[in-house]
Amino acid sequence: MPRRLLALILGLSLLTGCGARSDGRTPAYRDSGSGPSAEASAGAVGAAEAAQAFELLQGLGDAWRDRDCAAVGRLTAWAEKTLGGRACEATRNGRPAPASAGTVGKYAGPEFLLPASGGEDRWFVALAREPDPAYFLFVDEGDGWRLGAGPIPATGDTASEAAPDTAAGSSGSTAVASGTGVRARLVPQRYLTYLTDPAGVSGVTFPKGDAAAVLRADLGARRTAAAPDRLTTDVRLVVGPRRVLPLRGGALVVHALEIEYRQRPRPGRSSLSRPVHGGAELRAFTGRSRAAELTGTEIVLLVTEVGDDGEVSTVASRRALADLTAK
């Protein structure tokens, strides 16, 4: 995997920042490390503050290693807090820690995407180069910074197309084009529509091989694999502010989905024939070895690129089990 990655840097918007990409787009705003400009809001995040916040990943990695779920809770927010709740408790009952937990403290070489304007909702995004490219969303909870989402591994195409940093020395600010801004704000709903419309009646599409297309196919395959048990799924948006980072020529959106599925035995049976989760994972979450009914919750973290030409593609994603209950 190339060592030089996306140089995504920030522009100006009430809820936004910016970045740059290897296809020739240049960033709307590059933080030089000296903190917010005179034009920036007093609440804007500077590079030094972002770098200090990024260091909390080491403590989070230590907390996962020690199975210190209280510390995991203190260091996380939004979607990542949900992923660190029951899933962390299950590690105390023999479930291996999620793969992301073992690497979260090892990420280094971040590029910071710093909103040029501040407000009550203070946040920023980091794109870490090592050990593999991944995005992180940090949020200021008022009493300190928390990890809201991450790591969200970048797709292979995003990493392989990345070019050397051509953004150094860039300045100024650019707002998202009006049409692109509307599309960016509607990105979470676009995913929701797509994943709940397997027949494609809505007309919403994603490129072949895109993480959204892979996810929809997997949800269908899971229903087939669970037969003769009955499996139903419900896809919802994870509630929270929209994080949109404007690019020259597009925008980047950080968002999340929640997938809840319920598995019940076919008529005439009192237990599941083919549970989608079983063995050690079932025991770790529920204390049982068998179940008459399963309800699971997964969180899907997403980073989506929206082009001025209307093209929408997923550039980073992560899917993880947050909870599992049994009857």
N, C-alpha and C positions, 0 to 999 in steps of 0.2 A: 504494500500500500504506500503511495507516495507520501513523502514527509511534508511536502508543501501542500497546504489545503486552501479551501475557500478563504478569501479575505473579505469577510462580510462585515461591513461597517455602517455606521448609523446615520440616518437623516433626521428630519424634524417632523414630529406629529404628536398629537396629544397622547396617544396610546402607543407611540411607535418609536423605532430606531431604524437602522438600515444596515446593509452589508454589500459585499461585492462578490461576483462570481466569475468563473473562468471563461464564460462565453463572451467576454468582452465588456460586461457591465462594470461600471465603476461605482464606488460607494458614494452615497450622498454626503456622508460626514465621517471623518476619521478622527477619533480621539487621540491626541498626540501624547497623552500621559500627563498633561498639566492640569487636568480637571476641566470643568465646564467653562465654556466661553462666556464673555460678558453678556452675550445675548441669551444665554441659557437660563432657564429658571433656577432659582436658588435651590430647588429640590432635586436638580438633576444629579445623576450618578457620575462621579469621576472615575478615572482609570485606577487610581490608588485605592479607592473604596471598593471597586469591583475586584481588584486583585486580593484585597484582604478578605472579602466575602468568599472568594473562590477557595481560600484555604480551609473553609469549614468542611470540604470534602474529605480531608484527612481524618478529621474527628468523626465524621459520619462512617467512614470505612472502619475505623476502630470500634465504633458502637455496634456495627453489624457483626464484626468479628467476635466481640464479647457478648453478643446477644443481649445487649443493653437496650431494650425496646423503649425505655423512657427517654434515653438520649437520642435514639432515632427519631422519636416523636418531637423532641425539642428542636432538632436540626432540620426538620422538613415541614413543608406546607403544601396546600393544594393537592394535586394528584399524588405527589410523592409521599405525602403523609398517609394517604389511604393505602398506598402500597407498602408502607412500613408499619401498619397496624397489626391486623390479625396475621399477616404473613410473617411478621417478625416473631410474634408469639408462637407460631407454629415451628419456628426453628428451635425453640426450647424443648419441643416434643419430638425432636429427631429429624425434622425436615431440613435438608440442606439450605443454606442461605441462597437467595437468588444469585445468578451469575453476576449481575450488575453490582451486587453488594461487595463482592470480592475485588472488584476493579475500581470502584468509585473513588477511593483514596489515592489511586495511582495516576489519575489524569493530570496532564501537564501541558505546557505550551499553549495556553488559551489565547484566542482572539476575542476581545470584548466588544459586544454590540451594545452601545450605551445610549439610551434615549437622551436626546438633546434638551428635552423639556421634562420638568419634574411635576410632582403633584402628590396626592395622598397615596396613589398606587405607584410606588417606586419599585422598579424592576430592571433587570438587564438579562441578556443572553450571552453565554460564552460558548465558543466553538473550540474544543480542546483537540490538539493534534495527536497527542500520545496518551495511551498506547495505541489507540485507534481513534479515528475522527468521531466525535460525538458532541451533541448539543446539550447545554444545561440552561435551565431557566431558574434564576434567583429572584426572590421577592423579599422586600423589606416589610417585616411584620410590625414595625414600630419599635419593638424592643430588640431588634437585631435581624440579621439576614438569615433566610432559610432557603433550602433547596426546594423549589416548587416542582421541578421535573428534571429528570436526568439520572444517568446518562441516556440520551436518545441516540443510538448509533446511526451515523450517516450511511446512506446507501452506497454500494460499491461504485455506481456511476458518478455520484457526487464527488467521491474521493478521487476517482481516476481522472475526472475532468478538471480537477482543481489546478490552477496555475500559480506561479510565484506571486507573492504579494505585490500588486501594482498600485496599491492604494496609498502607500506612504506619501505624505505631503498633500493629500487631497484635503480640501476644506469646503466649507459652504454647507448648504442644506437643500434638500429636495423633498417635496411632499409627494405622496402617492397620487398618480393620475386618478381622476375621479372615477372612471370606470373600473380601474384596477382596485381602487380602494373599496368599492362596493363589493367586487368579487372576493376580495380578501376577507371582508367582514362576514361574508356568507359561506366561507370555506367549511367551518364545522357543520353547518346544516347540509352542505353538499355531501359530505361523508355520510352523515346520518341517512339522508335520502338514498344514497347509493347502496349502503349496507342493508337497508330494510326493503330493498326492491330487487330481489334476485332475478326477476323476469325482465328487468330493464325497461319497464313501462315509462318511467319518469324521463328517460333520455339522458340521465346523468351518467357519464362515462369517465373512466380513468385509463391511462395507457396500459397495454398488456405488460405484465410484470411489475407494475406499480404495487406498492405495499397494500394499497386499498383493494386492488383487484385480488391479490393473494389472500387477503383477510376474508373477503366475501366468499371466495372459493373454499377456504378452509371452514367457514361456518357451515356451508352446505355439506362438505365432506364429513364434518363432525356429526351432523344429523343422521347421515347415512350410516356412519360407523356405530352409532348408538342403537340402531334398530336391532331387535324389535321394541326396545324401550322408546318412549316418546320424549323427544327433546325439543323444547321451545327456547327461543332467544329473544331478548329485548335489548336494543341498542339505544343508549341515551348520551347526551352531551354532558361532560363534566362541567358543572357550573363554575364560572369564574370570568374575570375580565378578558377581553380579546387582546392578545399580544400580537401586534402586527408590526413588522419591521420593514419600512419602505426601502426599496432598491431603485436605482435608476434603471427603469425598464421593468419594474415589477415590485413584488413584495414577498416577504416571508411571514408565515403565520405559525405560531406555536399554540397547539390546542390538544385536547384529550377527549377520549370517548370511554364510556363504561358499557361493558357487555355483561348482562346478567342472563344466565341460562338455567333452566330447570329441567331435570331429568326425572321422569316417572316411569314405573314399570307398565308394561302392557296389561290390558284387562285380564284378570284371572291370576295375576302374579302378585306376590307380596314383597318382592325384592327385585332389585335391578339385575338384569341379565348381563349388560355390558356397560358398567359405569365409566363415564369419561375420565373420572379420576378415581384411583383406587390404591390399594396397598399402603405404602408408607405415607403418602401425601394425605390420604383420607384419614389415617390414624393421627397424623400430626395436627390436622385442623379440627377434627371432630372427636378423636378418641375412640373411633369405631373401626372395625375391619370390614363391615358390610353396611349397606344402607338401603332403606326402602325408597328413599327419594333424596336427590342431591340438588342443591342450589349453589351455583358458583358465580363469582363476580371477577371479571378481568378488567384491567385498565389498559387502554391503548394510548400511548403518548405519540404525538405526531408533529413533524415540522413539514410544512407544505409551502412550495414555491408557486406563486401566481405571477404569470407574465402579462405584460401589457397587451400581448396578442390573445389573451384569454386562456392560454394553456395553464393547466393546473397539474402539478405532480408532487408526489411525496418524496422528500429528500432525506428524511430520517424517521425512524419509527421504533417503538419498543412495546411489546405486549407482555403483560405479566398477571399472574393470578393474585388477587387481593384478598379473597375470602372464599371459604367453602363450608357449607353447613349441610347436615344430614338429618333425616328423620328415620 
